[in-house]
Amino acid sequence: MKQEFIEKYYLGKEVEIDIGGSTTYRGIAAECNDGVLSLKWTIKEEGYTHIEIEKIAAMWKTLKSSRR
Protein backbone atom coordinates (compact mmCIF):
# COMPACT_ATOMS: atom_id res chain seq x y z
CA MET A 1 0.00 0.00 0.00
CA LYS A 2 1.29 3.48 -0.84
CA GLN A 3 1.60 6.32 1.67
CA GLU A 4 0.02 8.78 -0.80
CA PHE A 5 -3.04 6.54 -1.18
CA ILE A 6 -3.50 6.33 2.60
CA GLU A 7 -3.12 10.10 2.98
CA LYS A 8 -5.68 10.79 0.23
CA TYR A 9 -8.40 8.31 1.20
CA TYR A 10 -7.97 7.31 4.85
CA LEU A 11 -6.33 10.08 6.90
CA GLY A 12 -8.69 11.26 9.63
CA LYS A 13 -11.03 8.29 9.13
CA GLU A 14 -11.71 5.34 11.43
CA VAL A 15 -10.13 2.30 9.79
CA GLU A 16 -9.33 -1.36 10.29
CA ILE A 17 -6.00 -2.74 9.13
CA ASP A 18 -5.01 -6.33 8.38
CA ILE A 19 -1.29 -7.11 8.37
CA GLY A 20 -1.80 -10.80 7.66
CA GLY A 21 -2.34 -13.63 10.06
CA SER A 22 -5.00 -13.23 12.73
CA THR A 23 -4.08 -9.70 13.85
CA THR A 24 -6.09 -6.64 12.85
CA TYR A 25 -5.80 -3.08 14.13
CA ARG A 26 -8.55 -0.49 14.51
CA GLY A 27 -8.37 3.24 15.10
CA ILE A 28 -8.31 6.65 13.45
CA ALA A 29 -5.63 7.08 10.80
CA ALA A 30 -4.01 10.07 12.52
CA GLU A 31 -0.68 10.56 10.78
CA CYS A 32 1.36 9.09 7.96
CA ASN A 33 5.10 9.93 7.77
CA ASP A 34 8.32 8.21 6.70
CA GLY A 35 6.54 4.98 5.76
CA VAL A 36 4.75 4.65 9.12
CA LEU A 37 1.00 4.99 9.76
CA SER A 38 -0.07 6.12 13.24
CA LEU A 39 -3.47 4.89 14.43
CA LYS A 40 -5.08 6.82 17.28
CA TRP A 41 -7.29 4.79 19.62
CA THR A 42 -9.18 5.36 22.83
CA ILE A 43 -9.61 2.34 25.05
CA LYS A 44 -9.67 3.56 28.65
CA GLU A 45 -7.17 6.26 27.61
CA GLU A 46 -5.75 7.77 24.43
CA GLY A 47 -2.88 6.02 22.68
CA TYR A 48 -1.28 5.30 19.33
CA THR A 49 -0.26 2.23 17.39
CA HIS A 50 2.42 2.71 14.72
CA ILE A 51 2.40 0.37 11.72
CA GLU A 52 4.96 0.12 8.93
CA ILE A 53 3.02 0.82 5.72
CA GLU A 54 4.82 -1.95 3.80
CA LYS A 55 3.36 -4.50 6.26
CA ILE A 56 -0.27 -3.54 5.53
CA ALA A 57 -2.05 -6.29 3.57
CA ALA A 58 -5.52 -4.68 3.57
CA MET A 59 -7.16 -1.56 4.93
CA TRP A 60 -10.80 -0.43 5.02
CA LYS A 61 -12.96 2.26 6.55
CA THR A 62 -14.80 1.03 9.62
CA LEU A 63 -18.50 0.63 8.94
CA LYS A 64 -20.76 2.43 11.38
CA SER A 65 -23.74 0.51 12.67
CA SER A 66 -27.08 1.94 11.56
CA ARG A 67 -28.72 0.70 14.80
CA ARG A 68 -29.40 3.23 17.55
mmCIF file of the N, C-alpha and C atoms, coordinates in Angstrom:
data_MODEL
# 
_entry.id   MODEL 
# 
loop_
_atom_site.group_PDB 
_atom_site.id 
_atom_site.type_symbol 
_atom_site.label_atom_id 
_atom_site.label_alt_id 
_atom_site.label_comp_id 
_atom_site.label_asym_id 
_atom_site.label_entity_id 
_atom_site.label_seq_id 
_atom_site.pdbx_PDB_ins_code 
_atom_site.Cartn_x 
_atom_site.Cartn_y 
_atom_site.Cartn_z 
_atom_site.occupancy 
_atom_site.B_iso_or_equiv 
_atom_site.pdbx_formal_charge 
_atom_site.auth_seq_id 
_atom_site.auth_comp_id 
_atom_site.auth_asym_id 
_atom_site.auth_atom_id 
_atom_site.pdbx_PDB_model_num 
ATOM 1   N N  . MET A 1 1  ? 0.849   -1.170  0.000  1.00 0.00 ? 1  MET A N  1 
ATOM 2   C CA . MET A 1 1  ? 0.000   0.000   0.000  1.00 0.00 ? 1  MET A CA 1 
ATOM 3   C C  . MET A 1 1  ? 0.898   1.236   0.000  1.00 0.00 ? 1  MET A C  1 
ATOM 4   N N  . LYS A 1 2  ? 0.493   2.270   -0.702 1.00 0.00 ? 2  LYS A N  1 
ATOM 5   C CA . LYS A 1 2  ? 1.291   3.483   -0.840 1.00 0.00 ? 2  LYS A CA 1 
ATOM 6   C C  . LYS A 1 2  ? 0.871   4.539   0.184  1.00 0.00 ? 2  LYS A C  1 
ATOM 7   N N  . GLN A 1 3  ? 1.855   5.269   0.706  1.00 0.00 ? 3  GLN A N  1 
ATOM 8   C CA . GLN A 1 3  ? 1.597   6.323   1.672  1.00 0.00 ? 3  GLN A CA 1 
ATOM 9   C C  . GLN A 1 3  ? 0.661   7.385   1.096  1.00 0.00 ? 3  GLN A C  1 
ATOM 10  N N  . GLU A 1 4  ? 0.855   7.759   -0.173 1.00 0.00 ? 4  GLU A N  1 
ATOM 11  C CA . GLU A 1 4  ? 0.024   8.784   -0.804 1.00 0.00 ? 4  GLU A CA 1 
ATOM 12  C C  . GLU A 1 4  ? -1.445  8.357   -0.863 1.00 0.00 ? 4  GLU A C  1 
ATOM 13  N N  . PHE A 1 5  ? -1.680  7.078   -1.116 1.00 0.00 ? 5  PHE A N  1 
ATOM 14  C CA . PHE A 1 5  ? -3.039  6.539   -1.175 1.00 0.00 ? 5  PHE A CA 1 
ATOM 15  C C  . PHE A 1 5  ? -3.702  6.631   0.196  1.00 0.00 ? 5  PHE A C  1 
ATOM 16  N N  . ILE A 1 6  ? -2.975  6.264   1.225  1.00 0.00 ? 6  ILE A N  1 
ATOM 17  C CA . ILE A 1 6  ? -3.503  6.331   2.596  1.00 0.00 ? 6  ILE A CA 1 
ATOM 18  C C  . ILE A 1 6  ? -3.824  7.775   2.960  1.00 0.00 ? 6  ILE A C  1 
ATOM 19  N N  . GLU A 1 7  ? -2.902  8.691   2.660  1.00 0.00 ? 7  GLU A N  1 
ATOM 20  C CA . GLU A 1 7  ? -3.124  10.104  2.980  1.00 0.00 ? 7  GLU A CA 1 
ATOM 21  C C  . GLU A 1 7  ? -4.354  10.665  2.264  1.00 0.00 ? 7  GLU A C  1 
ATOM 22  N N  . LYS A 1 8  ? -4.565  10.263  1.025  1.00 0.00 ? 8  LYS A N  1 
ATOM 23  C CA . LYS A 1 8  ? -5.678  10.791  0.227  1.00 0.00 ? 8  LYS A CA 1 
ATOM 24  C C  . LYS A 1 8  ? -7.040  10.241  0.668  1.00 0.00 ? 8  LYS A C  1 
ATOM 25  N N  . TYR A 1 9  ? -7.110  8.941   0.970  1.00 0.00 ? 9  TYR A N  1 
ATOM 26  C CA . TYR A 1 9  ? -8.401  8.306   1.201  1.00 0.00 ? 9  TYR A CA 1 
ATOM 27  C C  . TYR A 1 9  ? -8.715  7.949   2.657  1.00 0.00 ? 9  TYR A C  1 
ATOM 28  N N  . TYR A 1 10 ? -7.717  7.835   3.515  1.00 0.00 ? 10 TYR A N  1 
ATOM 29  C CA . TYR A 1 10 ? -7.968  7.307   4.849  1.00 0.00 ? 10 TYR A CA 1 
ATOM 30  C C  . TYR A 1 10 ? -7.598  8.218   6.010  1.00 0.00 ? 10 TYR A C  1 
ATOM 31  N N  . LEU A 1 11 ? -6.771  9.222   5.801  1.00 0.00 ? 11 LEU A N  1 
ATOM 32  C CA . LEU A 1 11 ? -6.328  10.082  6.897  1.00 0.00 ? 11 LEU A CA 1 
ATOM 33  C C  . LEU A 1 11 ? -7.521  10.762  7.562  1.00 0.00 ? 11 LEU A C  1 
ATOM 34  N N  . GLY A 1 12 ? -7.585  10.676  8.876  1.00 0.00 ? 12 GLY A N  1 
ATOM 35  C CA . GLY A 1 12 ? -8.686  11.261  9.634  1.00 0.00 ? 12 GLY A CA 1 
ATOM 36  C C  . GLY A 1 12 ? -9.912  10.380  9.742  1.00 0.00 ? 12 GLY A C  1 
ATOM 37  N N  . LYS A 1 13 ? -9.890  9.209   9.120  1.00 0.00 ? 13 LYS A N  1 
ATOM 38  C CA . LYS A 1 13 ? -11.034 8.291   9.129  1.00 0.00 ? 13 LYS A CA 1 
ATOM 39  C C  . LYS A 1 13 ? -10.765 7.123   10.085 1.00 0.00 ? 13 LYS A C  1 
ATOM 40  N N  . GLU A 1 14 ? -11.842 6.546   10.617 1.00 0.00 ? 14 GLU A N  1 
ATOM 41  C CA . GLU A 1 14 ? -11.706 5.342   11.432 1.00 0.00 ? 14 GLU A CA 1 
ATOM 42  C C  . GLU A 1 14 ? -11.536 4.156   10.483 1.00 0.00 ? 14 GLU A C  1 
ATOM 43  N N  . VAL A 1 15 ? -10.476 3.383   10.703 1.00 0.00 ? 15 VAL A N  1 
ATOM 44  C CA . VAL A 1 15 ? -10.132 2.296   9.792  1.00 0.00 ? 15 VAL A CA 1 
ATOM 45  C C  . VAL A 1 15 ? -9.827  1.010   10.555 1.00 0.00 ? 15 VAL A C  1 
ATOM 46  N N  . GLU A 1 16 ? -9.836  -0.075  9.811  1.00 0.00 ? 16 GLU A N  1 
ATOM 47  C CA . GLU A 1 16 ? -9.331  -1.359  10.291 1.00 0.00 ? 16 GLU A CA 1 
ATOM 48  C C  . GLU A 1 16 ? -8.224  -1.780  9.349  1.00 0.00 ? 16 GLU A C  1 
ATOM 49  N N  . ILE A 1 17 ? -7.174  -2.372  9.915  1.00 0.00 ? 17 ILE A N  1 
ATOM 50  C CA . ILE A 1 17 ? -5.997  -2.743  9.134  1.00 0.00 ? 17 ILE A CA 1 
ATOM 51  C C  . ILE A 1 17 ? -5.663  -4.200  9.398  1.00 0.00 ? 17 ILE A C  1 
ATOM 52  N N  . ASP A 1 18 ? -5.430  -4.932  8.322  1.00 0.00 ? 18 ASP A N  1 
ATOM 53  C CA . ASP A 1 18 ? -5.009  -6.334  8.382  1.00 0.00 ? 18 ASP A CA 1 
ATOM 54  C C  . ASP A 1 18 ? -3.556  -6.383  7.926  1.00 0.00 ? 18 ASP A C  1 
ATOM 55  N N  . ILE A 1 19 ? -2.699  -6.962  8.752  1.00 0.00 ? 19 ILE A N  1 
ATOM 56  C CA . ILE A 1 19 ? -1.295  -7.109  8.367  1.00 0.00 ? 19 ILE A CA 1 
ATOM 57  C C  . ILE A 1 19 ? -0.961  -8.563  8.062  1.00 0.00 ? 19 ILE A C  1 
ATOM 58  N N  . GLY A 1 20 ? -1.995  -9.379  7.911  1.00 0.00 ? 20 GLY A N  1 
ATOM 59  C CA . GLY A 1 20 ? -1.802  -10.802 7.659  1.00 0.00 ? 20 GLY A CA 1 
ATOM 60  C C  . GLY A 1 20 ? -1.917  -11.569 8.960  1.00 0.00 ? 20 GLY A C  1 
ATOM 61  N N  . GLY A 1 21 ? -2.166  -12.831 8.854  1.00 0.00 ? 21 GLY A N  1 
ATOM 62  C CA . GLY A 1 21 ? -2.344  -13.633 10.065 1.00 0.00 ? 21 GLY A CA 1 
ATOM 63  C C  . GLY A 1 21 ? -3.681  -13.319 10.716 1.00 0.00 ? 21 GLY A C  1 
ATOM 64  N N  . SER A 1 22 ? -3.731  -13.436 12.029 1.00 0.00 ? 22 SER A N  1 
ATOM 65  C CA . SER A 1 22 ? -5.003  -13.232 12.729 1.00 0.00 ? 22 SER A CA 1 
ATOM 66  C C  . SER A 1 22 ? -5.084  -11.861 13.406 1.00 0.00 ? 22 SER A C  1 
ATOM 67  N N  . THR A 1 23 ? -4.113  -10.996 13.180 1.00 0.00 ? 23 THR A N  1 
ATOM 68  C CA . THR A 1 23 ? -4.077  -9.697  13.845 1.00 0.00 ? 23 THR A CA 1 
ATOM 69  C C  . THR A 1 23 ? -4.644  -8.590  12.958 1.00 0.00 ? 23 THR A C  1 
ATOM 70  N N  . THR A 1 24 ? -5.595  -7.839  13.509 1.00 0.00 ? 24 THR A N  1 
ATOM 71  C CA . THR A 1 24 ? -6.088  -6.640  12.846 1.00 0.00 ? 24 THR A CA 1 
ATOM 72  C C  . THR A 1 24 ? -6.004  -5.483  13.840 1.00 0.00 ? 24 THR A C  1 
ATOM 73  N N  . TYR A 1 25 ? -5.883  -4.284  13.308 1.00 0.00 ? 25 TYR A N  1 
ATOM 74  C CA . TYR A 1 25 ? -5.803  -3.083  14.128 1.00 0.00 ? 25 TYR A CA 1 
ATOM 75  C C  . TYR A 1 25 ? -6.951  -2.173  13.757 1.00 0.00 ? 25 TYR A C  1 
ATOM 76  N N  . ARG A 1 26 ? -7.434  -1.402  14.741 1.00 0.00 ? 26 ARG A N  1 
ATOM 77  C CA . ARG A 1 26 ? -8.549  -0.492  14.514 1.00 0.00 ? 26 ARG A CA 1 
ATOM 78  C C  . ARG A 1 26 ? -8.263  0.831   15.200 1.00 0.00 ? 26 ARG A C  1 
ATOM 79  N N  . GLY A 1 27 ? -8.560  1.922   14.520 1.00 0.00 ? 27 GLY A N  1 
ATOM 80  C CA . GLY A 1 27 ? -8.370  3.241   15.097 1.00 0.00 ? 27 GLY A CA 1 
ATOM 81  C C  . GLY A 1 27 ? -8.542  4.308   14.038 1.00 0.00 ? 27 GLY A C  1 
ATOM 82  N N  . ILE A 1 28 ? -8.229  5.540   14.391 1.00 0.00 ? 28 ILE A N  1 
ATOM 83  C CA . ILE A 1 28 ? -8.313  6.652   13.453 1.00 0.00 ? 28 ILE A CA 1 
ATOM 84  C C  . ILE A 1 28 ? -6.938  6.843   12.826 1.00 0.00 ? 28 ILE A C  1 
ATOM 85  N N  . ALA A 1 29 ? -6.888  6.850   11.507 1.00 0.00 ? 29 ALA A N  1 
ATOM 86  C CA . ALA A 1 29 ? -5.625  7.084   10.798 1.00 0.00 ? 29 ALA A CA 1 
ATOM 87  C C  . ALA A 1 29 ? -5.220  8.531   11.055 1.00 0.00 ? 29 ALA A C  1 
ATOM 88  N N  . ALA A 1 30 ? -4.328  8.734   12.027 1.00 0.00 ? 30 ALA A N  1 
ATOM 89  C CA . ALA A 1 30 ? -4.014  10.067  12.521 1.00 0.00 ? 30 ALA A CA 1 
ATOM 90  C C  . ALA A 1 30 ? -2.872  10.744  11.775 1.00 0.00 ? 30 ALA A C  1 
ATOM 91  N N  . GLU A 1 31 ? -1.863  9.968   11.400 1.00 0.00 ? 31 GLU A N  1 
ATOM 92  C CA . GLU A 1 31 ? -0.683  10.559  10.783 1.00 0.00 ? 31 GLU A CA 1 
ATOM 93  C C  . GLU A 1 31 ? 0.017   9.516   9.930  1.00 0.00 ? 31 GLU A C  1 
ATOM 94  N N  . CYS A 1 32 ? 0.677   9.979   8.886  1.00 0.00 ? 32 CYS A N  1 
ATOM 95  C CA . CYS A 1 32 ? 1.360   9.085   7.963  1.00 0.00 ? 32 CYS A CA 1 
ATOM 96  C C  . CYS A 1 32 ? 2.662   9.757   7.529  1.00 0.00 ? 32 CYS A C  1 
ATOM 97  N N  . ASN A 1 33 ? 3.796   9.320   8.079  1.00 0.00 ? 33 ASN A N  1 
ATOM 98  C CA . ASN A 1 33 ? 5.099   9.927   7.773  1.00 0.00 ? 33 ASN A CA 1 
ATOM 99  C C  . ASN A 1 33 ? 6.183   8.866   7.704  1.00 0.00 ? 33 ASN A C  1 
ATOM 100 N N  . ASP A 1 34 ? 7.132   9.072   6.801  1.00 0.00 ? 34 ASP A N  1 
ATOM 101 C CA . ASP A 1 34 ? 8.318   8.212   6.704  1.00 0.00 ? 34 ASP A CA 1 
ATOM 102 C C  . ASP A 1 34 ? 7.994   6.727   6.632  1.00 0.00 ? 34 ASP A C  1 
ATOM 103 N N  . GLY A 1 35 ? 6.904   6.388   5.933  1.00 0.00 ? 35 GLY A N  1 
ATOM 104 C CA . GLY A 1 35 ? 6.545   4.983   5.763  1.00 0.00 ? 35 GLY A CA 1 
ATOM 105 C C  . GLY A 1 35 ? 5.870   4.349   6.962  1.00 0.00 ? 35 GLY A C  1 
ATOM 106 N N  . VAL A 1 36 ? 5.410   5.172   7.917  1.00 0.00 ? 36 VAL A N  1 
ATOM 107 C CA . VAL A 1 36 ? 4.748   4.654   9.121  1.00 0.00 ? 36 VAL A CA 1 
ATOM 108 C C  . VAL A 1 36 ? 3.382   5.316   9.273  1.00 0.00 ? 36 VAL A C  1 
ATOM 109 N N  . LEU A 1 37 ? 2.349   4.504   9.503  1.00 0.00 ? 37 LEU A N  1 
ATOM 110 C CA . LEU A 1 37 ? 1.002   4.994   9.760  1.00 0.00 ? 37 LEU A CA 1 
ATOM 111 C C  . LEU A 1 37 ? 0.761   4.956   11.259 1.00 0.00 ? 37 LEU A C  1 
ATOM 112 N N  . SER A 1 38 ? 0.273   6.054   11.813 1.00 0.00 ? 38 SER A N  1 
ATOM 113 C CA . SER A 1 38 ? -0.067  6.118   13.240 1.00 0.00 ? 38 SER A CA 1 
ATOM 114 C C  . SER A 1 38 ? -1.577  6.056   13.389 1.00 0.00 ? 38 SER A C  1 
ATOM 115 N N  . LEU A 1 39 ? -2.042  5.051   14.138 1.00 0.00 ? 39 LEU A N  1 
ATOM 116 C CA . LEU A 1 39 ? -3.470  4.893   14.429 1.00 0.00 ? 39 LEU A CA 1 
ATOM 117 C C  . LEU A 1 39 ? -3.735  5.397   15.834 1.00 0.00 ? 39 LEU A C  1 
ATOM 118 N N  . LYS A 1 40 ? -4.688  6.301   15.965 1.00 0.00 ? 40 LYS A N  1 
ATOM 119 C CA . LYS A 1 40 ? -5.083  6.815   17.284 1.00 0.00 ? 40 LYS A CA 1 
ATOM 120 C C  . LYS A 1 40 ? -6.248  5.974   17.779 1.00 0.00 ? 40 LYS A C  1 
ATOM 121 N N  . TRP A 1 41 ? -6.204  5.586   19.041 1.00 0.00 ? 41 TRP A N  1 
ATOM 122 C CA . TRP A 1 41 ? -7.287  4.794   19.621 1.00 0.00 ? 41 TRP A CA 1 
ATOM 123 C C  . TRP A 1 41 ? -7.591  5.307   21.018 1.00 0.00 ? 41 TRP A C  1 
ATOM 124 N N  . THR A 1 42 ? -8.776  4.981   21.478 1.00 0.00 ? 42 THR A N  1 
ATOM 125 C CA . THR A 1 42 ? -9.182  5.361   22.830 1.00 0.00 ? 42 THR A CA 1 
ATOM 126 C C  . THR A 1 42 ? -9.847  4.161   23.492 1.00 0.00 ? 42 THR A C  1 
ATOM 127 N N  . ILE A 1 43 ? -9.093  3.445   24.240 1.00 0.00 ? 43 ILE A N  1 
ATOM 128 C CA . ILE A 1 43 ? -9.613  2.341   25.051 1.00 0.00 ? 43 ILE A CA 1 
ATOM 129 C C  . ILE A 1 43 ? -9.114  2.625   26.461 1.00 0.00 ? 43 ILE A C  1 
ATOM 130 N N  . LYS A 1 44 ? -9.994  3.099   27.300 1.00 0.00 ? 44 LYS A N  1 
ATOM 131 C CA . LYS A 1 44 ? -9.675  3.560   28.653 1.00 0.00 ? 44 LYS A CA 1 
ATOM 132 C C  . LYS A 1 44 ? -8.902  4.877   28.628 1.00 0.00 ? 44 LYS A C  1 
ATOM 133 N N  . GLU A 1 45 ? -7.915  5.015   27.762 1.00 0.00 ? 45 GLU A N  1 
ATOM 134 C CA . GLU A 1 45 ? -7.169  6.263   27.611 1.00 0.00 ? 45 GLU A CA 1 
ATOM 135 C C  . GLU A 1 45 ? -6.658  6.360   26.177 1.00 0.00 ? 45 GLU A C  1 
ATOM 136 N N  . GLU A 1 46 ? -6.213  7.553   25.798 1.00 0.00 ? 46 GLU A N  1 
ATOM 137 C CA . GLU A 1 46 ? -5.749  7.770   24.432 1.00 0.00 ? 46 GLU A CA 1 
ATOM 138 C C  . GLU A 1 46 ? -4.374  7.150   24.215 1.00 0.00 ? 46 GLU A C  1 
ATOM 139 N N  . GLY A 1 47 ? -4.169  6.601   23.024 1.00 0.00 ? 47 GLY A N  1 
ATOM 140 C CA . GLY A 1 47 ? -2.875  6.023   22.680 1.00 0.00 ? 47 GLY A CA 1 
ATOM 141 C C  . GLY A 1 47 ? -2.735  5.898   21.180 1.00 0.00 ? 47 GLY A C  1 
ATOM 142 N N  . TYR A 1 48 ? -1.574  5.443   20.768 1.00 0.00 ? 48 TYR A N  1 
ATOM 143 C CA . TYR A 1 48 ? -1.282  5.299   19.335 1.00 0.00 ? 48 TYR A CA 1 
ATOM 144 C C  . TYR A 1 48 ? -0.631  3.948   19.066 1.00 0.00 ? 48 TYR A C  1 
ATOM 145 N N  . THR A 1 49 ? -0.945  3.401   17.903 1.00 0.00 ? 49 THR A N  1 
ATOM 146 C CA . THR A 1 49 ? -0.257  2.235   17.390 1.00 0.00 ? 49 THR A CA 1 
ATOM 147 C C  . THR A 1 49 ? 0.405   2.667   16.089 1.00 0.00 ? 49 THR A C  1 
ATOM 148 N N  . HIS A 1 50 ? 1.675   2.315   15.911 1.00 0.00 ? 50 HIS A N  1 
ATOM 149 C CA . HIS A 1 50 ? 2.418   2.710   14.719 1.00 0.00 ? 50 HIS A CA 1 
ATOM 150 C C  . HIS A 1 50 ? 2.689   1.466   13.883 1.00 0.00 ? 50 HIS A C  1 
ATOM 151 N N  . ILE A 1 51 ? 2.302   1.522   12.601 1.00 0.00 ? 51 ILE A N  1 
ATOM 152 C CA . ILE A 1 51 ? 2.400   0.366   11.716 1.00 0.00 ? 51 ILE A CA 1 
ATOM 153 C C  . ILE A 1 51 ? 3.205   0.750   10.482 1.00 0.00 ? 51 ILE A C  1 
ATOM 154 N N  . GLU A 1 52 ? 4.177   -0.089  10.154 1.00 0.00 ? 52 GLU A N  1 
ATOM 155 C CA . GLU A 1 52 ? 4.957   0.123   8.933  1.00 0.00 ? 52 GLU A CA 1 
ATOM 156 C C  . GLU A 1 52 ? 4.040   -0.106  7.727  1.00 0.00 ? 52 GLU A C  1 
ATOM 157 N N  . ILE A 1 53 ? 3.959   0.875   6.854  1.00 0.00 ? 53 ILE A N  1 
ATOM 158 C CA . ILE A 1 53 ? 3.020   0.820   5.717  1.00 0.00 ? 53 ILE A CA 1 
ATOM 159 C C  . ILE A 1 53 ? 3.269   -0.396  4.834  1.00 0.00 ? 53 ILE A C  1 
ATOM 160 N N  . GLU A 1 54 ? 4.507   -0.788  4.643  1.00 0.00 ? 54 GLU A N  1 
ATOM 161 C CA . GLU A 1 54 ? 4.819   -1.951  3.796  1.00 0.00 ? 54 GLU A CA 1 
ATOM 162 C C  . GLU A 1 54 ? 4.217   -3.242  4.341  1.00 0.00 ? 54 GLU A C  1 
ATOM 163 N N  . LYS A 1 55 ? 3.920   -3.290  5.631  1.00 0.00 ? 55 LYS A N  1 
ATOM 164 C CA . LYS A 1 55 ? 3.361   -4.496  6.263  1.00 0.00 ? 55 LYS A CA 1 
ATOM 165 C C  . LYS A 1 55 ? 1.848   -4.611  6.089  1.00 0.00 ? 55 LYS A C  1 
ATOM 166 N N  . ILE A 1 56 ? 1.191   -3.534  5.643  1.00 0.00 ? 56 ILE A N  1 
ATOM 167 C CA . ILE A 1 56 ? -0.273  -3.539  5.529  1.00 0.00 ? 56 ILE A CA 1 
ATOM 168 C C  . ILE A 1 56 ? -0.706  -4.382  4.337  1.00 0.00 ? 56 ILE A C  1 
ATOM 169 N N  . ALA A 1 57 ? -1.517  -5.421  4.623  1.00 0.00 ? 57 ALA A N  1 
ATOM 170 C CA . ALA A 1 57 ? -2.047  -6.288  3.573  1.00 0.00 ? 57 ALA A CA 1 
ATOM 171 C C  . ALA A 1 57 ? -3.373  -5.752  3.049  1.00 0.00 ? 57 ALA A C  1 
ATOM 172 N N  . ALA A 1 58 ? -4.214  -5.216  3.954  1.00 0.00 ? 58 ALA A N  1 
ATOM 173 C CA . ALA A 1 58 ? -5.517  -4.682  3.568  1.00 0.00 ? 58 ALA A CA 1 
ATOM 174 C C  . ALA A 1 58 ? -5.922  -3.606  4.575  1.00 0.00 ? 58 ALA A C  1 
ATOM 175 N N  . MET A 1 59 ? -6.707  -2.656  4.080  1.00 0.00 ? 59 MET A N  1 
ATOM 176 C CA . MET A 1 59 ? -7.159  -1.557  4.929  1.00 0.00 ? 59 MET A CA 1 
ATOM 177 C C  . MET A 1 59 ? -8.538  -1.134  4.457  1.00 0.00 ? 59 MET A C  1 
ATOM 178 N N  . TRP A 1 60 ? -9.463  -0.867  5.399  1.00 0.00 ? 60 TRP A N  1 
ATOM 179 C CA . TRP A 1 60 ? -10.796 -0.429  5.017  1.00 0.00 ? 60 TRP A CA 1 
ATOM 180 C C  . TRP A 1 60 ? -11.346 0.504   6.076  1.00 0.00 ? 60 TRP A C  1 
ATOM 181 N N  . LYS A 1 61 ? -12.290 1.364   5.626  1.00 0.00 ? 61 LYS A N  1 
ATOM 182 C CA . LYS A 1 61 ? -12.963 2.256   6.552  1.00 0.00 ? 61 LYS A CA 1 
ATOM 183 C C  . LYS A 1 61 ? -13.894 1.423   7.418  1.00 0.00 ? 61 LYS A C  1 
ATOM 184 N N  . THR A 1 62 ? -13.944 1.743   8.700  1.00 0.00 ? 62 THR A N  1 
ATOM 185 C CA . THR A 1 62 ? -14.800 1.035   9.625  1.00 0.00 ? 62 THR A CA 1 
ATOM 186 C C  . THR A 1 62 ? -16.243 1.408   9.337  1.00 0.00 ? 62 THR A C  1 
ATOM 187 N N  . LEU A 1 63 ? -17.085 0.406   9.216  1.00 0.00 ? 63 LEU A N  1 
ATOM 188 C CA . LEU A 1 63 ? -18.498 0.634   8.940  1.00 0.00 ? 63 LEU A CA 1 
ATOM 189 C C  . LEU A 1 63 ? -19.203 0.969   10.241 1.00 0.00 ? 63 LEU A C  1 
ATOM 190 N N  . LYS A 1 64 ? -19.977 2.021   10.216 1.00 0.00 ? 64 LYS A N  1 
ATOM 191 C CA . LYS A 1 64 ? -20.757 2.426   11.384 1.00 0.00 ? 64 LYS A CA 1 
ATOM 192 C C  . LYS A 1 64 ? -22.070 1.645   11.387 1.00 0.00 ? 64 LYS A C  1 
ATOM 193 N N  . SER A 1 65 ? -22.480 1.228   12.550 1.00 0.00 ? 65 SER A N  1 
ATOM 194 C CA . SER A 1 65 ? -23.739 0.515   12.670 1.00 0.00 ? 65 SER A CA 1 
ATOM 195 C C  . SER A 1 65 ? -24.899 1.482   12.492 1.00 0.00 ? 65 SER A C  1 
ATOM 196 N N  . SER A 1 66 ? -25.912 1.074   11.768 1.00 0.00 ? 66 SER A N  1 
ATOM 197 C CA . SER A 1 66 ? -27.082 1.943   11.557 1.00 0.00 ? 66 SER A CA 1 
ATOM 198 C C  . SER A 1 66 ? -28.082 1.799   12.697 1.00 0.00 ? 66 SER A C  1 
ATOM 199 N N  . ARG A 1 67 ? -27.821 0.879   13.636 1.00 0.00 ? 67 ARG A N  1 
ATOM 200 C CA . ARG A 1 67 ? -28.720 0.698   14.797 1.00 0.00 ? 67 ARG A CA 1 
ATOM 201 C C  . ARG A 1 67 ? -28.494 1.797   15.800 1.00 0.00 ? 67 ARG A C  1 
ATOM 202 N N  . ARG A 1 68 ? -29.521 2.197   16.515 1.00 0.00 ? 68 ARG A N  1 
ATOM 203 C CA . ARG A 1 68 ? -29.405 3.232   17.547 1.00 0.00 ? 68 ARG A CA 1 
ATOM 204 C C  . ARG A 1 68 ? -29.677 2.681   18.896 1.00 0.00 ? 68 ARG A C  1 
# 
